[in-house]
Amino acid sequence: SQELEQSPQSLIVQEGKNLTINCTSSKTLYGLYWYKQKYGEGLIFLMMLQKGGEEKSHEKITAKLDEKKQQSSLHITASQPSHAGIYLCGAVLNSGGYQKVTFGTGTKLQVIP
Amino acid sequence: EAQVTQNPRYLITVTGKKLTVTCSQNMNHEYMSWYRQDPGLGLRQIYYSMNVEVTDKGDVPEGYKVSRKEKRNFPLILESPSPNQTSLYFCASSGQGWFNSPLHFGNGTRLTVT
């Protein structure tokens, strides 16, 4: 099973609507990253969260890391077609005594004009 | 411009023909890593390197080799490619205290093995 679960797997929203993507881990997160990917292209770094309860915003995108550091949410306000793409969460997890970076399977977002 | 550069962007090859995908970063990063991305499976780590001459297996290392002779370069080698290695490959790097700084990704290499 995936160490990081993202939900939903895909999302279609009307332009102007708000949306939320979730990333859940069964282990404590030492760091949580959000990336955006256009189909078949590289990953663009959005935000990094490290402290429980931390919240960061960039333009219309806000990400939060819950107090227990096992779940993060990415919220987009007033979505635009430029927000379309695949959103991936990546996390630093403690695995077998060392930290490793692992990724969720991604959430595909379509924004309909 | 700070970046991770992968080459080539696209590669079509035949089973068994050795190939190398190059990766170079100009940010003086200690940590480098290779991932493959497949539909429904997300990004999976192949190999990573904490510094020069230090490499270790990720989650899916079978069929791949890497080397880290210089800090800036981290090539991925497929000695005898097979069709199940058809995938989108990404190289990434991060600075010291890599768990405190984000991974910077290259633009990807789409490999097709026939």
Boltz contact constraints between the chains, C-beta under 6 A:
constraints:
  - contact:
      token1: [A, 30]
      token2: [B, 99]
      max_distance: 6.0
  - contact:
      token1: [A, 31]
      token2: [B, 99]
      max_distance: 6.0
  - contact:
      token1: [A, 33]
      token2: [B, 102]
      max_distance: 6.0
  - contact:
      token1: [A, 42]
      token2: [B, 105]
      max_distance: 6.0
  - contact:
      token1: [A, 42]
      token2: [B, 107]
      max_distance: 6.0
  - contact:
      token1: [A, 42]
      token2: [B, 108]
      max_distance: 6.0
  - contact:
      token1: [A, 43]
      token2: [B, 105]
      max_distance: 6.0
  - contact:
      token1: [A, 45]
      token2: [B, 102]
      max_distance: 6.0
  - contact:
      token1: [A, 48]
      token2: [B, 102]
      max_distance: 6.0
  - contact:
      token1: [A, 92]
      token2: [B, 99]
      max_distance: 6.0
  - contact:
      token1: [A, 99]
      token2: [B, 99]
      max_distance: 6.0
  - contact:
      token1: [A, 103]
      token2: [B, 42]
      max_distance: 6.0
  - contact:
      token1: [A, 103]
      token2: [B, 43]
      max_distance: 6.0
  - contact:
      token1: [A, 105]
      token2: [B, 42]
      max_distance: 6.0
  - contact:
      token1: [A, 106]
      token2: [B, 42]
      max_distance: 6.0
